């Protein structure tokens, strides 16, 4: 089987696994293609290209790690598993992924492509971008020291941070209040607080709150 055939198989497998999941108003495949596109922009292919299509299947679908390894090999699984966050909330899932990426540093390339694709899909004033900005200091603290001598990885960090525009103050204080409201069971107030903080509609506010918690 040629590499193009293997990548087509990974794409078809992932699209089928994600089924009717959405990425905002689009099919989930839009995000997977964007992650693959970021990697292509920096000249990455091979197992990273396959992992781009598959990077969310273990976290977000019934597909198991064993299925990924059986169909696509251990190297692809190692990348997918490293960026798969396991935990009860977004903070715990992120920390779990950061720990696994640190143990498998090449996975930072996939994680940077994923975060860049997400940031580039998010309007500058959106709640999603606000969340990525707020998370960035911790994201960089855990992952910024990986592959330090790789100039391509450095350029990936530059692209991400230019998109995030770190001159904008992240809304950490607003997230503290939003998280507090949700923790005490005030879901509707938490949604309203997200709307007020980011001037978004109730549907987007619910999606961002669900992703965070």
CORNORCOR-V16716 format. One line per field, one symbol per residue. ss: DSSP state (H for helix, E for strand, L for the rest). A space follows every 10 residues. Layout:
BEGIN
ss = ???
END
This chain:
BEGIN
ss = LLHHHHHHHH HHHHHHHHLL LEELLEELHH HHHHHHHHHH HLLLLHHHHH HHHHLLHHHH LLLLHHHHHH HHLHHHHHHH HHLLLLLLLH HHHHHHHHHH HHHLLLHHHH HHHHHHHHHH LLLLLLHHHH HHHHHHHHHH HHHLLLLLLL HHHHHHHHHH HHHHLLLLLL LHHHHHHHHH HHHLLLHHHH HHHHHHHHLL LHHHHHHHHH HHL
END
